[in-house]
Amino acid sequence: MFGNLDTQEKIIYNIDKIECLYDEVELLKSRVKEHGTGTLITAIGVMEHRIQELKQELRDMEKQHIWQSLKNERS
């Protein structure tokens, strides 16, 4: 998915995506009405789930970076 991006670029890429998704979620939340907006509510849920996935990817990248640093220190 990331091609030749280094870790720092991947982190920035994911943070940018999260920010965009947050903006879209807020916009859609402002459009929700009492009736007839079930698809908006579904879309909000899907985007919120994607935000959680991206946050987990960031945590995983950070753990991997820390692990690599520790391995390099021991070498």
Secondary structure as UniProt FT lines:
FT   TURN            3..4
FT   HELIX           7..31
FT   HELIX           38..74
//
